[in-house]
Amino acid sequence: MNINPSIFKAYDIRGIYPQDLNEDNISQIVSAIYTFYTHELKKDPVTIVLSRDMRVSSPVLHDKTKEILVSLGAHVLDIGICPTTTYYFSILNRKADCGIQISASHNPKEYNGLKIVKRVGDRIVKIAQGIGMETVKEMVLAGNSLPKRRGGTVEDIQNAVEQEIAASIQAVKPNNIKKFKIVADAANAMGAVYLEELFNKIPADLIRMNFTLDGTFPAHQADPLQFKLFKDLQQRALAEKADLGIMPDGDGDRIFFVNEKAEIIPATLITALVTGELLRNSPGDRILVDIRYTRNVSTVVEKLGGKMSISKVGHALITDQLNREKGIFAGESSGHYYFRDTGGAESAVRVILHVLNVMSREMKPLSEILKQYHNSIESGETNFKLPEGMAAQQITDEIIKDHPDGKVDTLDGIAVSFPAWRFSIRSSNTEPLLRLNVEGETQELVDGKVKELTDKIISCGAEVV
């Protein structure tokens, strides 16, 4: 059976339904994944959590996946339609060996995919590029599979989301949360599931936008990194005089907020706020941030006596590093937030609880609360397309020559730091693009450096996209 090799992405398996992924070829894909798990975990059969999102093609792919797993002898824990965070939680909570989730996150409606994860003790290990995905790809394309033997079992689990919410509340221990007015735009996607359950458990005047699950995304794409999609949420938040606005992504593992002025809050400020909460209770612990922006968080970490590590960009890589370095929390500028005691995986619910906890304690508008963390201005990302045949390093080498006084970090592309500002340039893990981010003490400084670096990159032959 022909399978398109391009479906094997940096962090998951993803393609268009039914051209790339369908009821026929998913059998070969799932059989090879299961075989990979038995080799990795050195056991057979394995206990595997199965989950799906609300996409139109997800039910049929979910059912076919379950059928194949049972035919291979797996013990399937079927948690049904759940956010990605619940999927990760359930693997740990149920002490399952591994998992498969049918989802394509924030991608347009035509897409679907598989997120594959194994558990090692109390750690979640996301199968990704450099963490097993190459082996999975090789096995799938070669048609590697254990013989079918029946004998598998299925346990239907109805309350996985409720269990995740209860565990999150127990972990954060919110104290006397006030009944804030909150507008949430779930984009007809999986964030609606955990938001509904969470606000059944804690006080809120919740104003729901696009909470009906619909894999055609009738309101808008479920991608909060496209800031133009915040328009409806911002207008509603202002009209309702809301204290807070919330926008999750398609599968519920990323989350963004708007304040009482309906301004989009940079993810690093939320990272700084949660960092402050955690380090006050656990001084000396380690926090991780991705290489794009570091200054706002590093100020808090230094003030509270913590340690900070910088990671490559990418949720699987950050989970891996957080676990290896035994950090307690990581924040990524794309809106992923990770906790050590969730196996290094994301928990949007915990972040919401921390934000509401601080708002309840301080009894100030969120914009006022976050001023103490806003020590650096961030540019937002500028993307460049390179001419065919040009390597990213040709450009980064030129730029390093232009900045001889900067401190250079080559962890992921280049990051160059100065006392008053910093920039990073890296290749995208998911698209053929070069990405520029700049941060600094003032807007004028940041704008000037963005122009200077953009002009240089264009002079090397790239173009802004």
N, C-alpha and C positions, 0 to 999 in steps of 0.2 A: 504494500500500500504506500502510495506516495504521500509524504508529509513535507510541508513547506518548512525548510530549515530556519526561515526567518521568524518563526513563532517563538523561538527560544530567546527571550529578552534578558536584560541585565538582572531583573529581579523576579521574573515569573515567566510563564508560558502564556502568550497572548496573540490573538489573531482575529480575523473577521469571520463571523458565522454566516453561512455554512462553508464558505470557500476554504478557509484555513482550519477551522475546527468544526466538527460535526459529529453526528451520532455514530458514524462509521469509524472515522480515524481516532476518535477519543478512546476506543478500545485498545488500540496499539499504544497510545500515549499512557493511559492509566496502567496498563499491564507492565510497561517498562518502569514507570514510577514506583509501582508496588515492589517490583523486583529490586530496584535500586534501594528502597527502604530496607528490604530484608538483608541485603548485603551490608549496608551501612550500620544497621542496628544489630546485625548478627543474631537475628531471631526470625522465626517463621512458624506460625502466622504472627502478624503484628496487629495491634489495636490502633485504629485510625479514625480520627474525627473527620466527618464530612459535612460541608457547609456550602451554601450558595447565596448569591445576591438576588435582586429582583429583576434582572434582565429577562427579556422575552425568551431568549434561548436557554436560560439557566435551568429551568425545571427539567427539560429533556436531557440536557447534558449531566445534570445531577443524578437523575434516575439511571442513566446508562453507566455512569461512573460507579454507582452503588452496585449495580448488577455485576459489573466486571470484578469489583473488589470481593464480592461474596463468592464469585466463581473461583477466585484465587485463594479462598480460605480465610480472608481477613475478618477480624472482629470490627464491624463498622459502628461507630457512635454517630448517628445522624442527628445533628442539631438543627437541620433545616435551614430556613432563611434567616440569616444572622449577619451582623456587621463583622468585619475582619477582626476587630478587637475582641469580640466574643469568641471567634474561632481560635485565636491565640490563647485566650483565657481558658477555654474548654480543654485544650490539649494539656495545659498544665494542671488544671483543676481535676480532670479525670485521670491524670497520669497516663494519658495515651502515649503511644510511641511516636506518632506522626500525624499528618493531616493533609487533606486536599480541600481547597476551597474553589468553587466555581465562581469566578468574578473577573471583571476587567476594570475594576476600580472606577476612575473618573473618565475613562475613554468613551467616545460616542457610542450610540446604541447598537451599532452594527458589530461591535467587538464582544468577545468573551475570552476567558482564559482560565488558568489554574495557578493558584498560589500554593506552593508546596513547602512544608515545614516538618522538621523532626524535633523531638525533645531529647535533650541530654541532661539528665538530672533535673535541676530547677531552671534550666536555660532553654529558650526557644532558639533554634537554629534555622534561619530562613535559607532555603536553597536558592542560590543566586550565582551570578558570574563570579568565579573564584571560590565559591562555596558549594560545589557539587553540580552546578547547572551544566557544565560542559560534559560531565559523565552522564547526566540524565539525557541530554541531547544525543549523545553517542548511542546510548542504549535504545532510545526511542527510534532513531533512524535505522538502527540495525535490527529492530524488531525483537530485541531481547525480552524474554518473558518466562516466568515460571509456568509449568503446565497447569491447566485448569483442573481443579479437583473437587469443587463444591465444598460443602462443609463450613462455609463462612456464616457469620451471624450478623444481625442488625438490631441495634437498640435505638429506638426513637427517643430523643431527649427534647422535652417540650419547654423547659424552663431555663435554658442556657443564658439568655439575656438577663433574666431576673437574678441569676446567680452572679453574673459579672457585676451588675449594679450593686448588689448587696456587698460583694467583696470590695468594691471600690469605696463605698461609703465607710466600711469597716477600716480600710487602710488609711483614708484621709482623715476620718473622724471630724467631720465639719461641726463647728460649734455655733449653734443658734443662728442658722442661716435665715436671713430676712427674706420676705416675700417680694422679690424684685420683679419689675415688669421686663420680660425677656421676649424678644422676637427671634424666632428661629426659622431659617429657610433651609429645608432639607433636600430641595431639588428633586423630590419624588424618589429619593434614594435611601440607602441603608441607615444614615444618621437618624432618620425619623424613628427608627425602632428603639435605639437606646435613649434618645431624648424623651420619647413618650414614657418609657419605663422610669427613667431617672426622675422626671418631674411629677411622677406619681408618688415618689418616695420623699421628695424634699419640697419645701414651699416655693411657689413661683406663680406669677400671673403670666402664663405662657401663651403667646400669640403665635399660632402655627401658620407657616407658609409652605405649601407644597409638601405636605406630610403623607399624601396618598402614594403608596409605592407604585411606580409605573416605569418600566424599563425602556419606554420610548422617550423619557425625559421631556415631557410636554412643556414645562416652564423654561428650562434652560439646562445646559450641560452641568453636571455635578462636579465642577472643577474650580475650587476657590482660589487657585493660583491665577485664574483669569479675573482680574479685579473688576473688569467691566460687568461681570455677572453679579456683583454686589448691589447694583443700582436699585433693584426692587426692595431688597432688604434694608438698604439705607433710607430709602423714602418712607418705608413703613415704620422703621425705628424712630425717625423724626416725627412722623405723624402721630404715633402712639406715645411719644415722649418716653421711650423705653430706656431702661438703665443699661441694657446690654443687648447686643445682637450676636447670633451664633450661625455659622455656616460650615457644616461638615462637607466632606467630599463624597464620592459615589459609594465607596464601600465602608466609609465610616472610620478610617484610621487616621485621617487628617482633619484638623479643625482650625477655623479662623474666627476672630471676634471683631465686632465693631463696638465702639464706646458710646456713651450717652449723646455724643455729638454726631454719631453715625460715621465716625472716622474709622477706617480699617486699621487695626492694631498690628504693627509688625510682629511677626512670630517671635523675634528675639526678645521683645519686651515681655511677652507671656513666659518665655523661657526664663528670663531674669526674675519675674515675679515668683514662679514656682521654685526656682533655685533658692531664692531668699527664704521661702517657707521651709524648704527641706534642710538647708544648711543651718538655720537657726536651731533646729531640733537635732541636727547631726553634724556638728562642726568638724571640719577636717576631711569630709568625704569628697568624692570626685564627681564632677559634672562634665558632660561632654557637649560640645557644640560643633556644627559642621564648619567647614573652612570658609564659607562664603562671608559670614559676618560673625565677629567674635567680641567686639569692644564692649557692647552693652552688658553682656553676660560676665565678661572677665572682671569688670568693675565690681560687680556684686560678689563674685567668688573671692576676690582679693579682700574685700571689706569684711567678709564673714569667715575668713580663714580656711576656705576650702581649697581644693585643687581643681584644675581645669585641663582637659585634654581636647585637642582639635581632631576631628575625624574627617575622612573623605565624605563626599556627598553620596547619599543612597541609603534607604532605610535598612536593607539587609546588612550593609557594611557597618552601620552605626549600632545596630543590635549586637552584632558580633563583637565590636570593640568595647561596647558598654559591658558586656559579659566578661570579656577577657580582662579588662582593667578594673572590674568590680566597682564601677561607678554606680551612683544611686539614681541618676537622672540624666537624660539627654534631650536637647531640643534642636530641631532642624528648622531652617528658615522657610521650608516648604510646608510647615504646619504639622509635622510628625512630632510627637512627644513620647518619650520612652522611659520606662521605669525598671529598675533592677528587679524588684520583686514581682513584676509581671513577666519574668523570664527575659527581660531586655526588650520586650515588645511594647507597642503603643497602647496608650489608654487615654482616649479623648475624655472619657467620663471623669477620670481623676483630675485632669486639667480644669474642667468646668468646676468641679468641686473646690479646687484650690482658689480659683478666681472668685467664686461666690463667697468663700470663707473670708478672703481678704476684704472684699467689698462690705461684708456684714460687720467685720471687726472695725474697719476704718470709718465706715459710714460717710464716705466721700465719693464723689463721682469717679468712675474708673479712670478718666483722663487725668484727674488730679493724682490718683494713687500711682499711676505709671510714670509721672514726671520724675520721680526719684531714680528711675531706672533708665531714663532716656538721656544717656550721656554721649551718644554718637548718632549721627545722621546716616541713613542707609540709602543708597542710590536706586535700588531696584535693579533687576537684571537686564543687561543689554546683550542681545544675541547676534552672533556673526556667522555667516556662511563662508567657508573657506573655498578658494578655487580648487578645482580638481587637481589632485596630485600634491597639494600643499599640506605638510604636516603641521599640526598645532605648535610643535616645538620650534619650528622656524620663527614663528611670531613671538613666542614667549622668550626665546633666546634674545631677540632684538630688544624686547621691552626690558629685560633684566639689564642689558647693557646701558639702557637709558636711565636706570635707577641704581647707580652703584652704591649709594649710601643706605639703601633699604636692607632690612633683614629679610632674607629670602627663605621661603618654605616650599619644598617641592613634593609635599605629601600627595596632592591632587591637583595637577597642573602646577601653577605657581601662585603663591601669596606673598606679597611684599609689604612689609610694615615699616611705618615711620612713627615718630612720637604723636603726630596730630592726625594721621590718616593711614589708610590701609587699602589694598586692593587685591582681588584674586581673579585669575583667568584660568579656566579649566574647560576641558572638552566635556560635552554632555555624555552621560552614560546611555541615553535613550534616543538621541537624535544626532545627526551629523552637524553639530553646531559648536561654536566656541562661546563661552559665557563669561561676561565681565560683571563684577560686583565691586563697588567702591563704598567705603565708609569713612567718616571723619568728623571732626569737631563742629564744623559749621556747614550749612547748606551751600554757601558760596564756595567753600573749599571743595566739597564733594562734586558740585556741578562743574567746577573748573577741571578737576582731575578726570571726571568722566569724559569731558570733551577732549582733553589732551590724549587720553588713552584710546578713545574711539578714533581720533584722527590718525594716530600711529598705526592702529590695527588695520584701518582702511588703506593706509599708505603701503602696507605690506601685501595688499591684494584682496583682503576680505571685504565683505559687504554686510551692512546691518540688515537684519530681517525682522 
